Amino acid sequence: MMTRPLRSVLYIPGSKPRAIDKARGLAVDAIIFDLEDAVSPEEKAAARATLAEELDKGGFAPRFTLVRINGLETEWGKDDAKAAAEMKADAVLLPKVENTAQLDSLAGITGDVRLWAMMETPRGILAAPEIAAHPLMDGFIMGTNDLVKELGARATADRVSMLPALGQCLLAARAHGIAAVDGVYNAFKDEEGLAAECRQGRDMGFDGKTLIHPAQVEIANRAFGPSEGDLDLARRQIEAYEVAKAEGQGVAVVDGKIVENLHVDTARKLLAQAEAIDAIAKG
């Protein structure tokens, strides 16, 4: 299971050298360098070369890096996959994944490079458990814009039309120990709306949120990261449980609530996340 923070996952067009360079200084946990939707057809070949050159320069660590290629069924996909396999990125992200055969085809080109899947079609959502179980699969990225379109749904603030799909993918991801990142919030100037959607995604259990603008990073980081109150409670839970355990008891009480082993496991993971976030902040 991926343990690194993925609070903020920012899309960057692979065709824009200045945007790619700026990403080296952003406080994001991960970057999706996009060769698909963010790049026009006439720019795709050049974007592939530009991105390879920029990634070769480095400077993105400790951020997690993914390259989103075009689908293998397109005229650009196979060349994207061949190029991505040689790029200095952590994983390849395949759009519109609907079955494991697509992942096998990609792996036939990229070898043992780790794979991520865009979950954005009804067929993909229904196949989420099988896709999550693929031996090279490390994470799901929710493509909520495409999913709304495919469902013929309306994009409402409560995302009620999305909840079954979000839950299905989250369950599959957790069952197979891979990451799950929520979809984008389109109105990048609407901070209140973004914060509300981040809270919803965090409450559901997502690791973080995909973003379309650097201005969204701070809100996502805050929503998906532990607060000082969370960390204080985690430390007190661990301490109280260790004392109870030393006294031969199986449970402790903190703030009037029972603390069992499962709560301590969650507390330890929270502290580990905080340490990893601190490491990213220090560069």
Backbone as CSV, one residue per row, in Angstrom:
resi,resn,N_x,N_y,N_z,CA_x,CA_y,CA_z,C_x,C_y,C_z
1,MET,0.846,-1.207,0.000,0.000,0.000,0.000,0.873,1.246,0.000
2,MET,0.486,2.243,-0.811,1.225,3.489,-0.860,1.027,4.261,0.442
3,THR,2.136,4.691,1.060,2.054,5.414,2.316,2.396,6.894,2.157
4,ARG,2.926,7.289,1.025,3.295,8.691,0.844,2.045,9.564,0.796
5,PRO,2.148,10.826,1.211,0.997,11.723,1.150,0.584,11.992,-0.296
6,LEU,-0.713,12.079,-0.501,-1.263,12.405,-1.820,-2.411,13.403,-1.651
7,ARG,-2.209,14.357,-0.738,-3.265,15.317,-0.443,-3.625,16.155,-1.661
8,SER,-2.627,16.610,-2.369,-2.809,17.484,-3.528,-2.112,16.861,-4.732
9,VAL,-2.888,16.640,-5.805,-2.359,16.017,-7.020,-2.710,16.939,-8.188
10,LEU,-1.728,17.675,-8.661,-1.964,18.768,-9.615,-1.691,18.332,-11.054
11,TYR,-2.661,18.608,-11.932,-2.467,18.390,-13.369,-1.606,19.506,-13.953
12,ILE,-0.603,19.127,-14.734,0.242,20.084,-15.446,0.306,19.663,-16.914
13,PRO,0.008,20.560,-17.864,0.094,20.193,-19.284,1.535,19.834,-19.672
14,GLY,1.698,18.729,-20.356,3.033,18.315,-20.779,3.617,19.160,-21.887
15,SER,2.797,20.047,-22.435,3.231,20.889,-23.546,3.721,22.263,-23.099
16,LYS,3.681,22.536,-21.788,3.986,23.879,-21.288,5.251,23.873,-20.421
17,PRO,6.419,24.137,-20.998,7.659,24.116,-20.218,7.646,25.037,-19.009
18,ARG,7.044,26.214,-19.136,7.020,27.159,-18.011,6.181,26.622,-16.864
19,ALA,5.048,26.002,-17.183,4.198,25.424,-16.134,4.894,24.242,-15.471
20,ILE,5.592,23.450,-16.270,6.326,22.308,-15.727,7.416,22.798,-14.788
21,ASP,8.127,23.831,-15.192,9.202,24.369,-14.353,8.642,24.950,-13.057
22,LYS,7.515,25.639,-13.143,6.902,26.218,-11.947,6.513,25.134,-10.952
23,ALA,6.131,23.965,-11.456,5.702,22.866,-10.579,6.814,22.410,-9.655
24,ARG,8.048,22.655,-10.029,9.178,22.258,-9.180,9.175,22.982,-7.835
25,GLY,8.501,24.118,-7.768,8.490,24.896,-6.528,7.165,24.916,-5.814
26,LEU,6.192,24.150,-6.285,4.872,24.149,-5.662,4.797,23.156,-4.510
27,ALA,3.970,23.482,-3.512,3.841,22.635,-2.320,2.814,21.530,-2.546
28,VAL,2.950,20.815,-3.651,2.037,19.718,-3.969,2.675,18.388,-3.581
29,ASP,1.828,17.417,-3.299,2.334,16.082,-2.985,2.627,15.273,-4.237
30,ALA,1.875,15.545,-5.305,2.045,14.773,-6.535,1.670,15.628,-7.736
31,ILE,2.227,15.254,-8.894,1.972,15.961,-10.140,1.595,14.954,-11.215
32,ILE,0.519,15.265,-11.947,0.171,14.494,-13.135,0.578,15.323,-14.344
33,PHE,1.629,14.894,-15.020,2.046,15.551,-16.253,1.184,14.979,-17.381
34,ASP,0.365,15.844,-17.959,-0.702,15.391,-18.845,-0.331,15.491,-20.321
35,LEU,-0.436,14.358,-21.011,-0.283,14.330,-22.461,-1.627,14.117,-23.148
36,GLU,-2.693,13.987,-22.358,-4.004,13.682,-22.926,-4.857,14.943,-23.081
37,ASP,-5.820,15.158,-22.187,-6.816,16.214,-22.374,-6.227,17.622,-22.441
38,ALA,-5.133,17.861,-21.733,-4.576,19.212,-21.655,-3.716,19.578,-22.867
39,VAL,-3.570,18.657,-23.806,-2.708,18.894,-24.966,-3.511,18.704,-26.247
40,SER,-3.468,19.701,-27.127,-4.214,19.625,-28.384,-3.575,18.600,-29.315
41,PRO,-4.341,18.049,-30.245,-3.804,17.016,-31.147,-2.536,17.441,-31.876
42,GLU,-2.490,18.676,-32.345,-1.312,19.114,-33.099,-0.081,19.313,-32.225
43,GLU,-0.264,19.339,-30.908,0.874,19.539,-29.989,1.366,18.251,-29.346
44,LYS,0.669,17.152,-29.558,0.935,15.947,-28.770,2.339,15.388,-28.959
45,ALA,2.825,15.318,-30.167,4.170,14.781,-30.391,5.229,15.676,-29.755
46,ALA,5.066,16.981,-29.918,6.022,17.920,-29.317,5.954,17.878,-27.799
47,ALA,4.743,17.736,-27.248,4.574,17.682,-25.796,5.300,16.476,-25.218
48,ARG,5.237,15.369,-25.908,5.919,14.150,-25.468,7.422,14.398,-25.325
49,ALA,8.001,15.072,-26.313,9.434,15.363,-26.281,9.757,16.405,-25.213
50,THR,8.899,17.416,-25.093,9.105,18.459,-24.078,9.091,17.875,-22.675
51,LEU,8.121,17.029,-22.416,7.993,16.447,-21.082,9.178,15.547,-20.762
52,ALA,9.604,14.751,-21.718,10.756,13.879,-21.490,11.988,14.706,-21.133
53,GLU,12.179,15.816,-21.832,13.323,16.687,-21.573,13.249,17.312,-20.181
54,GLU,12.071,17.789,-19.800,11.919,18.431,-18.494,12.079,17.421,-17.354
55,LEU,11.512,16.232,-17.500,11.658,15.220,-16.456,13.112,14.771,-16.332
56,ASP,13.823,14.771,-17.427,15.228,14.383,-17.392,16.055,15.381,-16.588
57,LYS,15.608,16.622,-16.552,16.311,17.642,-15.768,16.136,17.414,-14.271
58,GLY,15.044,16.741,-13.875,14.788,16.473,-12.465,14.292,17.699,-11.724
59,GLY,14.413,17.646,-10.410,14.007,18.765,-9.570,12.604,18.656,-9.016
60,PHE,11.932,17.524,-9.234,10.559,17.369,-8.762,10.458,16.618,-7.438
61,ALA,11.472,15.917,-7.057,11.458,15.194,-5.782,11.341,16.192,-4.631
62,PRO,10.668,15.785,-3.534,10.100,14.464,-3.234,8.670,14.263,-3.733
63,ARG,8.216,15.110,-4.658,6.855,14.963,-5.182,6.731,13.677,-5.989
64,PHE,5.571,13.035,-5.888,5.285,11.844,-6.672,4.873,12.305,-8.067
65,THR,5.393,11.653,-9.098,5.150,12.107,-10.461,4.515,11.009,-11.312
66,LEU,3.465,11.402,-12.045,2.795,10.500,-12.970,2.734,11.142,-14.351
67,VAL,2.787,10.317,-15.375,2.591,10.782,-16.743,1.282,10.196,-17.249
68,ARG,0.316,11.083,-17.563,-0.935,10.588,-18.145,-0.781,10.559,-19.660
69,ILE,-0.842,9.360,-20.208,-0.723,9.185,-21.644,-2.101,9.211,-22.291
70,ASN,-2.120,9.231,-23.599,-3.362,9.047,-24.333,-3.709,7.571,-24.373
71,GLY,-4.972,7.258,-24.531,-5.402,5.875,-24.592,-4.692,5.114,-25.705
72,LEU,-4.426,3.844,-25.483,-3.699,3.052,-26.470,-4.457,2.898,-27.772
73,GLU,-5.760,3.113,-27.743,-6.559,3.001,-28.959,-6.449,4.242,-29.840
74,THR,-5.831,5.312,-29.324,-5.660,6.536,-30.102,-4.377,6.460,-30.920
75,GLU,-4.216,7.399,-31.808,-3.020,7.397,-32.657,-1.755,7.797,-31.899
76,TRP,-1.919,8.352,-30.695,-0.758,8.798,-29.932,-0.388,7.863,-28.779
77,GLY,-1.316,7.014,-28.387,-1.154,6.259,-27.152,0.075,5.377,-27.076
78,LYS,0.335,4.584,-28.108,1.464,3.658,-28.057,2.795,4.397,-28.016
79,ASP,2.905,5.486,-28.791,4.137,6.280,-28.740,4.289,6.953,-27.384
80,ASP,3.167,7.408,-26.811,3.204,7.964,-25.449,3.727,6.930,-24.459
81,ALA,3.190,5.717,-24.563,3.570,4.659,-23.627,5.058,4.323,-23.748
82,LYS,5.548,4.226,-24.971,6.969,3.936,-25.179,7.836,5.032,-24.576
83,ALA,7.426,6.282,-24.807,8.196,7.401,-24.267,8.105,7.459,-22.750
84,ALA,6.901,7.258,-22.208,6.708,7.330,-20.756,7.515,6.272,-20.025
85,ALA,7.690,5.120,-20.646,8.455,4.047,-20.018,9.906,4.456,-19.778
86,GLU,10.381,5.421,-20.562,11.765,5.882,-20.435,11.886,7.180,-19.651
87,MET,10.759,7.804,-19.356,10.804,9.072,-18.633,11.110,8.866,-17.157
88,LYS,11.670,9.897,-16.537,12.003,9.832,-15.118,10.788,10.248,-14.279
89,ALA,9.771,9.393,-14.316,8.554,9.606,-13.527,8.300,8.339,-12.723
90,ASP,7.429,8.457,-11.721,7.182,7.323,-10.830,6.166,6.329,-11.370
91,ALA,5.262,6.783,-12.236,4.213,5.888,-12.714,3.593,6.429,-13.989
92,VAL,2.885,5.547,-14.693,2.141,5.916,-15.895,0.649,5.826,-15.578
93,LEU,-0.085,6.857,-15.962,-1.528,6.935,-15.722,-2.262,6.723,-17.037
94,LEU,-3.125,5.701,-17.083,-3.876,5.375,-18.297,-5.300,5.896,-18.181
95,PRO,-5.789,6.637,-19.176,-7.165,7.145,-19.102,-8.194,6.077,-19.451
96,LYS,-9.408,6.290,-18.940,-10.575,5.467,-19.291,-10.309,3.960,-19.212
97,VAL,-9.765,3.549,-18.087,-9.521,2.115,-17.895,-10.850,1.421,-17.607
98,GLU,-11.100,0.338,-18.346,-12.357,-0.391,-18.191,-12.158,-1.880,-17.939
99,ASN,-10.927,-2.377,-18.109,-10.662,-3.798,-17.883,-9.165,-4.026,-17.724
100,THR,-8.818,-5.178,-17.229,-7.403,-5.482,-17.000,-6.651,-5.759,-18.292
101,ALA,-7.363,-6.089,-19.356,-6.700,-6.311,-20.640,-5.999,-5.039,-21.112
102,GLN,-6.603,-3.880,-20.849,-5.969,-2.610,-21.208,-4.659,-2.426,-20.448
103,LEU,-4.662,-2.805,-19.183,-3.457,-2.683,-18.366,-2.386,-3.657,-18.831
104,ASP,-2.796,-4.853,-19.219,-1.839,-5.820,-19.741,-1.211,-5.311,-21.033
105,SER,-2.021,-4.693,-21.885,-1.500,-4.141,-23.140,-0.495,-3.027,-22.859
106,LEU,-0.820,-2.178,-21.894,0.105,-1.099,-21.528,1.390,-1.668,-20.949
107,ALA,1.260,-2.650,-20.069,2.448,-3.265,-19.462,3.315,-3.955,-20.505
108,GLY,2.713,-4.394,-21.598,3.489,-4.982,-22.680,4.429,-3.986,-23.331
109,ILE,4.134,-2.708,-23.144,4.987,-1.641,-23.680,5.886,-1.052,-22.600
110,THR,5.322,-0.845,-21.410,6.047,-0.134,-20.346,6.790,-1.059,-19.385
111,GLY,6.604,-2.371,-19.516,7.334,-3.306,-18.659,6.863,-3.278,-17.227
112,ASP,7.816,-3.137,-16.299,7.463,-3.199,-14.880,7.198,-1.824,-14.264
113,VAL,7.018,-0.806,-15.090,6.660,0.520,-14.586,5.315,0.423,-13.866
114,ARG,5.196,1.082,-12.731,3.954,1.041,-11.969,2.855,1.805,-12.711
115,LEU,1.626,1.314,-12.580,0.506,1.863,-13.322,-0.553,2.464,-12.397
116,TRP,-1.216,3.494,-12.899,-2.383,4.079,-12.252,-3.511,4.113,-13.279
117,ALA,-4.753,4.161,-12.805,-5.907,4.117,-13.697,-6.825,5.302,-13.481
118,MET,-7.228,5.946,-14.580,-8.307,6.919,-14.533,-9.616,6.147,-14.513
119,MET,-10.430,6.374,-13.493,-11.719,5.710,-13.350,-12.799,6.726,-13.724
120,GLU,-13.330,6.589,-14.941,-14.185,7.661,-15.449,-15.281,7.194,-16.401
121,THR,-15.527,5.905,-16.442,-16.621,5.389,-17.269,-17.418,4.359,-16.471
122,PRO,-18.683,4.145,-16.817,-19.472,3.131,-16.117,-18.831,1.749,-16.144
123,ARG,-18.292,1.335,-17.289,-17.645,0.021,-17.363,-16.443,-0.044,-16.420
124,GLY,-15.703,1.047,-16.354,-14.553,1.073,-15.461,-14.948,0.968,-14.006
125,ILE,-15.994,1.696,-13.626,-16.453,1.656,-12.240,-16.897,0.252,-11.864
126,LEU,-17.650,-0.396,-12.733,-18.133,-1.745,-12.441,-16.995,-2.763,-12.367
127,ALA,-15.898,-2.481,-13.061,-14.750,-3.392,-13.054,-13.681,-2.986,-12.048
128,ALA,-13.991,-2.019,-11.188,-12.991,-1.486,-10.255,-12.268,-2.560,-9.435
129,PRO,-12.962,-3.563,-8.884,-12.239,-4.573,-8.086,-11.169,-5.320,-8.885
130,GLU,-11.485,-5.694,-10.126,-10.511,-6.407,-10.951,-9.351,-5.499,-11.350
131,ILE,-9.657,-4.259,-11.660,-8.610,-3.309,-12.040,-7.678,-3.047,-10.863
132,ALA,-8.253,-2.867,-9.673,-7.443,-2.615,-8.469,-6.526,-3.776,-8.146
133,ALA,-6.929,-4.991,-8.522,-6.155,-6.189,-8.191,-5.017,-6.457,-9.162
134,HIS,-4.920,-5.685,-10.240,-3.839,-5.918,-11.214,-2.484,-5.782,-10.522
135,PRO,-1.536,-6.673,-10.807,-0.263,-6.670,-10.069,0.575,-5.399,-10.209
136,LEU,0.349,-4.625,-11.253,1.116,-3.395,-11.427,0.351,-2.140,-10.996
137,MET,-0.879,-2.332,-10.533,-1.739,-1.187,-10.208,-1.408,-0.602,-8.844
138,ASP,-1.213,0.718,-8.817,-0.885,1.407,-7.560,-1.909,2.454,-7.141
139,GLY,-2.809,2.851,-8.038,-3.742,3.891,-7.609,-4.822,4.216,-8.620
140,PHE,-5.926,4.737,-8.097,-7.051,5.212,-8.896,-7.084,6.736,-8.849
141,ILE,-7.344,7.339,-10.009,-7.665,8.758,-10.098,-9.096,8.853,-10.609
142,MET,-9.959,9.499,-9.840,-11.352,9.612,-10.249,-11.504,10.690,-11.325
143,GLY,-12.076,10.303,-12.466,-12.358,11.249,-13.547,-13.814,11.663,-13.502
144,THR,-14.147,12.502,-12.556,-15.553,12.812,-12.293,-16.214,13.617,-13.406
145,ASN,-15.472,14.463,-14.108,-16.084,15.210,-15.207,-16.576,14.270,-16.301
146,ASP,-15.739,13.337,-16.704,-16.136,12.382,-17.732,-17.253,11.477,-17.240
147,LEU,-17.198,11.136,-15.959,-18.213,10.240,-15.421,-19.594,10.903,-15.402
148,VAL,-19.640,12.170,-15.041,-20.906,12.904,-15.079,-21.477,12.874,-16.495
149,LYS,-20.613,13.113,-17.471,-21.043,13.087,-18.869,-21.553,11.705,-19.265
150,GLU,-20.801,10.668,-18.922,-21.165,9.305,-19.303,-22.487,8.863,-18.662
151,LEU,-22.733,9.325,-17.455,-23.962,8.959,-16.748,-25.172,9.765,-17.197
152,GLY,-24.913,10.877,-17.868,-26.010,11.792,-18.177,-26.534,12.464,-16.926
153,ALA,-25.624,12.624,-15.946,-26.014,13.183,-14.644,-25.856,14.697,-14.628
154,ARG,-26.300,15.284,-13.535,-26.092,16.706,-13.305,-25.042,16.887,-12.226
155,ALA,-24.155,17.846,-12.431,-23.096,18.123,-11.468,-23.637,19.023,-10.368
156,THR,-24.008,18.441,-9.253,-24.551,19.186,-8.122,-23.514,19.311,-7.012
157,ALA,-23.735,20.279,-6.129,-22.757,20.532,-5.064,-22.577,19.335,-4.142
158,ASP,-23.654,18.584,-3.917,-23.534,17.432,-3.020,-23.002,16.184,-3.719
159,ARG,-22.837,16.253,-5.032,-22.297,15.163,-5.847,-23.070,13.855,-5.648
160,VAL,-24.356,13.961,-5.420,-25.149,12.772,-5.139,-25.089,11.771,-6.289
161,SER,-24.988,12.255,-7.511,-24.919,11.343,-8.653,-23.598,10.585,-8.707
162,MET,-22.581,11.130,-8.038,-21.245,10.529,-8.059,-21.002,9.533,-6.941
163,LEU,-21.767,9.609,-5.888,-21.442,8.856,-4.678,-21.343,7.340,-4.891
164,PRO,-22.252,6.719,-5.651,-22.079,5.269,-5.858,-20.757,4.922,-6.536
165,ALA,-20.372,5.696,-7.562,-19.121,5.423,-8.268,-17.903,5.703,-7.389
166,LEU,-17.945,6.811,-6.668,-16.836,7.134,-5.764,-16.668,6.042,-4.712
167,GLY,-17.783,5.611,-4.141,-17.723,4.575,-3.115,-17.235,3.245,-3.651
168,GLN,-17.687,2.873,-4.853,-17.257,1.609,-5.458,-15.746,1.585,-5.664
169,CYS,-15.205,2.676,-6.189,-13.765,2.735,-6.448,-12.966,2.784,-5.153
170,LEU,-13.479,3.507,-4.179,-12.792,3.588,-2.900,-12.748,2.226,-2.215
171,LEU,-13.851,1.508,-2.249,-13.891,0.164,-1.669,-12.893,-0.756,-2.352
172,ALA,-12.857,-0.717,-3.676,-11.937,-1.578,-4.428,-10.488,-1.219,-4.117
173,ALA,-10.207,0.080,-4.040,-8.842,0.513,-3.746,-8.399,0.052,-2.363
174,ARG,-9.250,0.217,-1.382,-8.889,-0.171,-0.023,-8.773,-1.700,0.102
175,ALA,-9.620,-2.424,-0.623,-9.570,-3.879,-0.561,-8.250,-4.417,-1.098
176,HIS,-7.640,-3.677,-2.025,-6.412,-4.164,-2.652,-5.189,-3.312,-2.307
177,GLY,-5.355,-2.417,-1.332,-4.203,-1.691,-0.809,-3.573,-0.692,-1.756
178,ILE,-4.393,-0.051,-2.596,-3.850,0.967,-3.492,-4.426,2.333,-3.135
179,ALA,-3.854,3.374,-3.715,-4.289,4.740,-3.431,-5.574,5.068,-4.179
180,ALA,-6.308,6.062,-3.668,-7.525,6.540,-4.320,-7.588,8.056,-4.166
181,VAL,-7.608,8.758,-5.304,-7.593,10.220,-5.300,-8.871,10.738,-5.954
182,ASP,-9.517,11.664,-5.287,-10.791,12.221,-5.730,-10.611,13.066,-6.992
183,GLY,-11.733,13.329,-7.676,-11.715,14.102,-8.913,-11.525,15.592,-8.699
184,VAL,-11.483,16.336,-9.794,-11.192,17.766,-9.753,-12.426,18.579,-9.372
185,TYR,-12.168,19.800,-8.916,-13.211,20.797,-8.684,-12.979,21.894,-9.715
186,ASN,-13.930,22.086,-10.605,-13.700,22.910,-11.791,-13.622,24.412,-11.526
187,ALA,-14.379,24.891,-10.549,-14.424,26.333,-10.286,-13.245,26.718,-9.382
188,PHE,-12.082,26.900,-9.988,-10.865,27.045,-9.186,-10.811,28.327,-8.363
189,LYS,-11.680,29.276,-8.652,-11.717,30.505,-7.849,-12.699,30.404,-6.684
190,ASP,-13.465,29.339,-6.633,-14.471,29.137,-5.579,-13.837,28.354,-4.427
191,GLU,-13.207,29.072,-3.520,-12.483,28.416,-2.434,-13.421,27.695,-1.469
192,GLU,-14.559,28.299,-1.201,-15.513,27.680,-0.273,-16.054,26.371,-0.845
193,GLY,-16.391,26.386,-2.119,-16.887,25.168,-2.756,-15.837,24.078,-2.801
194,LEU,-14.602,24.461,-3.101,-13.509,23.490,-3.121,-13.296,22.886,-1.742
195,ALA,-13.309,23.726,-0.719,-13.100,23.236,0.642,-14.190,22.243,1.035
196,ALA,-15.425,22.537,0.658,-16.537,21.639,0.985,-16.381,20.306,0.279
197,GLU,-15.980,20.333,-0.995,-15.822,19.087,-1.727,-14.618,18.295,-1.209
198,CYS,-13.574,18.995,-0.793,-12.429,18.320,-0.172,-12.842,17.631,1.129
199,ARG,-13.644,18.320,1.934,-14.104,17.711,3.184,-14.924,16.461,2.908
200,GLN,-15.771,16.523,1.891,-16.570,15.352,1.541,-15.672,14.191,1.130
201,GLY,-14.696,14.467,0.270,-13.787,13.420,-0.171,-12.974,12.852,0.967
202,ARG,-12.514,13.725,1.861,-11.740,13.256,3.015,-12.605,12.424,3.945
203,ASP,-13.844,12.866,4.186,-14.747,12.115,5.045,-15.038,10.733,4.465
204,MET,-15.099,10.627,3.150,-15.329,9.331,2.512,-14.134,8.403,2.675
205,GLY,-12.924,8.990,2.698,-11.731,8.174,2.847,-10.696,8.323,1.751
206,PHE,-10.914,9.253,0.820,-9.942,9.443,-0.250,-8.623,9.987,0.304
207,ASP,-7.542,9.674,-0.401,-6.205,10.105,0.023,-5.947,11.572,-0.278
208,GLY,-6.620,12.096,-1.294,-6.395,13.481,-1.674,-7.283,13.854,-2.836
209,LYS,-6.954,14.999,-3.463,-7.805,15.516,-4.535,-6.949,15.951,-5.716
210,THR,-7.431,15.637,-6.921,-6.778,16.165,-8.108,-7.178,17.622,-8.287
211,LEU,-6.232,18.413,-8.776,-6.402,19.865,-8.860,-6.055,20.357,-10.255
212,ILE,-6.692,21.464,-10.649,-6.440,22.018,-11.970,-5.711,23.357,-11.923
213,HIS,-5.466,23.870,-10.710,-4.824,25.183,-10.597,-4.014,25.235,-9.299
214,PRO,-2.825,25.856,-9.344,-2.004,25.959,-8.123,-2.706,26.636,-6.961
215,ALA,-3.676,27.509,-7.241,-4.391,28.211,-6.176,-5.204,27.259,-5.310
216,GLN,-5.442,26.039,-5.785,-6.229,25.065,-5.034,-5.392,24.224,-4.074
217,VAL,-4.079,24.312,-4.171,-3.193,23.403,-3.445,-3.328,23.532,-1.933
218,GLU,-3.279,24.750,-1.425,-3.290,24.946,0.029,-4.560,24.386,0.662
219,ILE,-5.705,24.592,0.001,-6.973,24.107,0.545,-6.991,22.591,0.597
220,ALA,-6.518,21.944,-0.467,-6.484,20.481,-0.487,-5.519,19.938,0.556
221,ASN,-4.362,20.541,0.672,-3.383,20.077,1.660,-3.937,20.165,3.077
222,ARG,-4.630,21.246,3.339,-5.200,21.431,4.675,-6.326,20.418,4.942
223,ALA,-7.161,20.194,3.951,-8.303,19.302,4.143,-7.888,17.850,4.324
224,PHE,-6.904,17.405,3.576,-6.526,15.996,3.597,-5.347,15.693,4.529
225,GLY,-4.793,16.719,5.128,-3.713,16.501,6.084,-4.224,16.529,7.511
226,PRO,-3.498,15.911,8.434,-3.924,15.911,9.837,-3.738,17.278,10.481
227,SER,-4.705,17.676,11.313,-4.588,18.931,12.050,-3.774,18.695,13.321
228,GLU,-3.400,19.770,13.979,-2.658,19.633,15.240,-3.509,18.911,16.277
229,GLY,-4.821,19.179,16.253,-5.716,18.472,17.164,-5.750,16.980,16.883
230,ASP,-5.757,16.611,15.601,-5.730,15.203,15.231,-4.464,14.521,15.748
231,LEU,-3.343,15.199,15.585,-2.063,14.611,15.992,-1.962,14.506,17.511
232,ASP,-2.461,15.535,18.192,-2.444,15.482,19.659,-3.271,14.305,20.170
233,LEU,-4.447,14.118,19.602,-5.292,13.005,20.009,-4.621,11.672,19.694
234,ALA,-3.989,11.588,18.534,-3.311,10.345,18.155,-2.216,9.994,19.155
235,ARG,-1.443,10.977,19.550,-0.359,10.719,20.515,-0.932,10.273,21.861
236,ARG,-1.996,10.921,22.293,-2.597,10.558,23.577,-3.243,9.181,23.528
237,GLN,-3.807,8.813,22.402,-4.390,7.478,22.261,-3.313,6.406,22.363
238,ILE,-2.208,6.629,21.680,-1.113,5.655,21.712,-0.560,5.518,23.125
239,GLU,-0.335,6.658,23.773,0.218,6.641,25.132,-0.726,5.928,26.099
240,ALA,-2.007,6.258,26.033,-2.979,5.646,26.940,-3.105,4.151,26.698
241,TYR,-3.068,3.752,25.463,-3.197,2.327,25.141,-1.977,1.543,25.618
242,GLU,-0.803,2.135,25.467,0.418,1.466,25.925,0.401,1.285,27.447
243,VAL,-0.094,2.291,28.156,-0.216,2.182,29.611,-1.206,1.077,29.973
244,ALA,-2.350,1.067,29.310,-3.360,0.045,29.586,-2.825,-1.351,29.270
245,LYS,-2.114,-1.459,28.190,-1.549,-2.742,27.779,-0.548,-3.240,28.806
246,ALA,0.273,-2.323,29.331,1.266,-2.692,30.348,0.596,-3.170,31.631
247,GLU,-0.629,-2.704,31.856,-1.385,-3.103,33.049,-2.252,-4.330,32.795
248,GLY,-2.084,-4.927,31.616,-2.817,-6.144,31.297,-4.220,-5.929,30.795
249,GLN,-4.526,-4.702,30.360,-5.864,-4.408,29.852,-5.837,-4.287,28.327
250,GLY,-6.957,-4.603,27.704,-7.021,-4.589,26.244,-7.502,-3.288,25.649
251,VAL,-8.051,-2.402,26.481,-8.559,-1.130,25.991,-8.157,-0.014,26.939
252,ALA,-8.176,1.222,26.400,-7.926,2.412,27.210,-9.094,3.372,27.001
253,VAL,-9.097,4.449,27.743,-10.124,5.477,27.604,-9.436,6.831,27.437
254,VAL,-9.795,7.540,26.357,-9.259,8.878,26.101,-10.420,9.801,25.778
255,ASP,-10.532,10.888,26.507,-11.618,11.853,26.309,-12.990,11.184,26.389
256,GLY,-13.101,10.223,27.298,-14.367,9.548,27.509,-14.732,8.523,26.455
257,LYS,-13.797,8.180,25.562,-14.077,7.226,24.494,-13.107,6.044,24.571
258,ILE,-13.625,4.870,24.243,-12.812,3.662,24.251,-11.752,3.729,23.154
259,VAL,-10.545,3.300,23.496,-9.447,3.211,22.533,-8.976,1.764,22.483
260,GLU,-9.141,1.149,21.304,-8.705,-0.220,21.104,-7.528,-0.255,20.137
261,ASN,-7.069,-1.462,19.847,-5.918,-1.623,18.966,-6.139,-0.977,17.603
262,LEU,-7.366,-1.090,17.086,-7.647,-0.519,15.763,-7.498,0.995,15.764
263,HIS,-7.865,1.637,16.878,-7.696,3.088,16.978,-6.222,3.463,17.035
264,VAL,-5.438,2.633,17.688,-4.005,2.884,17.787,-3.346,2.724,16.423
265,ASP,-3.768,1.733,15.655,-3.238,1.560,14.299,-3.499,2.807,13.467
266,THR,-4.721,3.337,13.560,-5.060,4.558,12.829,-4.227,5.734,13.310
267,ALA,-4.017,5.816,14.617,-3.220,6.901,15.185,-1.778,6.846,14.699
268,ARG,-1.216,5.661,14.648,0.173,5.518,14.179,0.296,5.902,12.707
269,LYS,-0.692,5.520,11.901,-0.674,5.890,10.484,-0.767,7.396,10.315
270,LEU,-1.553,8.041,11.178,-1.706,9.493,11.107,-0.382,10.184,11.425
271,LEU,0.310,9.701,12.432,1.603,10.285,12.783,2.639,10.037,11.685
272,ALA,2.575,8.864,11.066,3.487,8.570,9.962,3.215,9.484,8.773
273,GLN,1.923,9.758,8.527,1.563,10.676,7.456,2.116,12.069,7.736
274,ALA,2.002,12.503,8.979,2.508,13.825,9.350,4.018,13.916,9.138
275,GLU,4.727,12.857,9.464,6.174,12.840,9.255,6.514,12.921,7.784
276,ALA,5.734,12.205,6.940,5.982,12.225,5.502,5.667,13.599,4.917
277,ILE,4.614,14.229,5.418,4.266,15.574,4.958,5.369,16.562,5.323
278,ASP,5.903,16.419,6.516,6.987,17.283,6.953,8.217,17.103,6.078
279,ALA,8.486,15.860,5.687,9.634,15.588,4.824,9.477,16.251,3.463
280,ILE,8.235,16.235,2.942,7.969,16.893,1.654,8.175,18.407,1.790
281,ALA,7.677,18.960,2.893,7.798,20.401,3.106,9.258,20.851,3.171
282,LYS,10.097,19.975,3.702,11.516,20.291,3.828,12.268,20.055,2.528
283,GLY,11.578,19.393,1.588,12.187,19.160,0.284,13.198,18.055,0.310
